[in-house]
Amino acid sequence: MERRNRIRFSIHTVAIAVLAGGLPGCQSSGSRGGGTQLPADVVVWGDPEDLDNRGRNIRDVDNVDEKHVLIGTDGSVQFSSNPPTVCNDCEADIDNATIDLGGGNLIDLRFGTAPGSTERRPFLVDRATGNFIRLVEQATFQVRDEPFEDPDDSSDDLAVAVDETANPAVSSRSSGSTGSGLCGALGTWMIPMSLGGMLLMRPLGRRW
């Protein structure tokens, strides 16, 4: 009788361990740190001089694609940092192509050319000075000495919201997730098997 009790206790212990250990493992598989909520969709901006000239990435004075912001259709401002982050202290006014930093500090989204370039694209321009903005460490706006145009006139080059598209950072994050498929398969198989084992233990115990 004592030996049967020990065997029965061991089977119960294994089944409980599988349920208690397996489920939390599945819940944590493929999880990512940070918790920053990126916008699902972002605005596509058009050039008021030619609405067929459009783009979603708004560059800074350095005019490199690695440093830019995206504007979510919800008004959020997403930096192209790695991993991408959302500005907690600013909000975009899509209708007026402006980023509001608070305290009266505004950044306009304007189509034009950067120093040394002839290609028109959207840039970050300080409203007060008309100067280019630089993204410092891709997460801070800094006003530069370089004027966006001379004389300054934003009436004919403010970006126009012409469309929206899926946020590439969200699409990349979803497709790059690992472990969830394996976890789902194992979890689906392990849970009913474990429960079945526990149900079978009661009649087995009565026969001992």
C-alpha positions in Angstrom: 0.0 0.0 0.0 2.8 2.4 0.9 4.5 1.7 -2.4 1.3 2.4 -4.4 0.8 5.7 -2.6 4.3 6.7 -3.5 3.8 5.9 -7.2 0.4 7.7 -7.2 2.0 10.8 -5.5 4.8 10.7 -8.1 2.4 10.7 -11.1 0.4 13.6 -9.6 3.6 15.5 -9.0 4.7 15.1 -12.7 1.3 16.1 -14.0 1.1 19.2 -11.9 4.7 20.2 -12.7 3.9 20.0 -16.5 0.8 22.2 -16.1 2.5 24.7 -13.7 5.8 24.9 -15.6 4.6 24.5 -19.2 1.9 27.2 -19.3 4.0 30.1 -17.9 6.7 29.1 -20.4 4.3 29.5 -23.3 3.0 32.8 -22.1 6.6 34.2 -22.0 7.8 32.8 -25.3 8.5 35.3 -28.0 7.8 38.3 -25.7 9.7 41.6 -26.3 10.8 44.1 -23.8 10.0 47.8 -23.8 6.3 47.9 -24.0 6.3 50.9 -26.4 3.0 51.0 -28.3 3.8 51.9 -31.9 1.1 53.2 -34.2 -0.4 50.6 -36.5 -0.7 53.0 -39.4 1.3 56.0 -40.4 0.6 59.1 -42.6 1.9 59.3 -46.2 2.8 63.0 -47.0 2.5 64.7 -50.3 4.5 67.6 -51.8 2.1 70.6 -52.3 4.0 71.4 -55.5 3.4 67.8 -56.8 1.2 65.5 -54.8 2.6 62.5 -56.7 5.9 63.2 -54.9 5.1 61.6 -51.5 6.8 59.8 -48.7 6.2 58.7 -45.1 9.7 59.3 -43.7 10.4 62.8 -42.5 14.1 63.4 -42.4 16.3 65.8 -40.4 19.1 68.1 -41.7 21.5 65.1 -42.2 19.2 63.8 -44.9 19.9 60.1 -44.3 17.1 57.6 -44.2 18.3 56.1 -40.9 17.3 59.3 -39.1 13.7 60.2 -39.5 10.3 60.3 -37.8 7.0 58.7 -38.8 3.6 60.3 -37.9 1.0 57.8 -36.8 -2.6 58.3 -37.9 -3.4 58.7 -34.2 -1.1 61.8 -34.0 1.8 59.9 -32.4 5.4 60.7 -33.4 7.7 57.7 -33.9 11.5 58.0 -33.9 13.5 55.7 -36.2 15.6 54.6 -33.2 16.5 50.9 -32.7 14.1 49.7 -31.4 11.7 52.4 -32.7 10.2 54.6 -29.9 7.3 57.0 -29.6 7.7 60.6 -28.4 5.9 60.9 -25.1 6.2 64.7 -24.9 4.9 65.7 -28.3 1.9 65.2 -30.6 1.4 65.8 -34.3 -1.4 67.9 -35.8 -1.9 66.0 -39.1 -4.1 68.6 -40.7 -1.5 71.3 -40.2 1.6 69.2 -40.7 3.0 70.2 -37.4 4.6 68.5 -34.3 3.7 70.2 -31.1 6.5 69.9 -28.4 4.5 71.9 -25.8 5.3 75.3 -24.5 4.7 76.9 -27.9 7.5 75.0 -29.6 6.4 73.8 -33.0 8.1 71.8 -35.7 6.7 72.0 -39.3 6.8 69.2 -41.8 7.9 70.8 -45.0 8.9 69.7 -48.5 12.2 71.0 -49.8 15.8 70.2 -50.3 18.6 69.6 -47.8 22.1 71.1 -48.1 23.9 69.5 -51.0 20.7 67.9 -52.4 18.3 68.7 -55.2 15.6 66.1 -54.3 12.5 67.4 -52.7 11.3 65.4 -49.7 9.7 66.1 -46.3 11.9 67.6 -43.6 11.7 68.7 -40.0 11.8 72.5 -39.7 11.6 74.7 -36.6 8.6 77.0 -36.7 10.2 79.9 -34.8 13.5 80.1 -36.7 12.8 78.4 -40.0 15.9 76.3 -39.5 16.4 72.6 -40.0 16.0 70.2 -37.1 18.6 67.5 -36.2 17.6 64.3 -34.5 20.2 63.8 -31.8 20.5 60.1 -31.0 17.4 59.7 -33.1 15.2 60.7 -30.0 15.7 64.4 -29.4 14.9 67.4 -31.6 17.7 70.0 -31.9 17.4 73.3 -33.9 20.4 73.8 -36.2 21.9 77.0 -37.7 21.1 75.9 -41.3 18.0 77.8 -42.7 15.5 75.6 -44.5 15.1 78.3 -47.2 15.9 82.0 -47.6 13.7 83.9 -47.4 11.6 81.7 -45.2 8.1 81.0 -46.3 6.1 78.0 -45.2 2.9 78.9 -47.0 3.8 76.9 -50.2 5.7 73.9 -48.9 3.9 72.5 -45.8 3.4 68.7 -46.3 -0.1 67.5 -47.1 -1.5 64.2 -45.7 -2.5 62.3 -48.8 -2.7 58.7 -47.6 -1.9 56.2 -44.9 0.0 53.0 -44.8 0.9 50.2 -42.4 3.7 51.0 -40.0 6.8 49.1 -41.3 8.2 48.8 -37.8 5.0 47.1 -36.6 5.0 44.7 -39.6 8.7 43.9 -39.1 8.2 43.3 -35.4 5.3 40.9 -36.0 7.1 38.9 -38.7 10.3 38.8 -36.7 8.7 37.2 -33.6 10.2 33.9 -32.8 9.1 31.1 -30.5 5.4 31.7 -30.5 4.7 29.0 -33.1 6.5 26.3 -31.3 5.0 27.4 -28.0 1.5 27.2 -29.5 2.1 23.7 -30.9 3.6 22.4 -27.6 1.0 24.1 -25.5 -1.9 22.7 -27.5 -0.5 19.2 -27.2 0.8 19.3 -23.6 -2.3 20.7 -21.9 -4.9 18.0 -23.0 -2.3 15.3 -22.5 -1.6 16.5 -19.0 -5.2 16.8 -18.1 -5.9 13.4 -19.6 -3.2 11.9 -17.4 -4.7 13.4 -14.3 -8.2 12.1 -15.1 -6.8 8.6 -15.6 -5.1 8.6 -12.3 -8.3 8.4 -10.3 -9.5 5.0 -11.7 -5.9 3.7 -11.7 -5.6 4.6 -8.0 -8.8 2.7 -7.2 -7.5 -0.4 -8.8 -4.3 -0.4 -6.7 
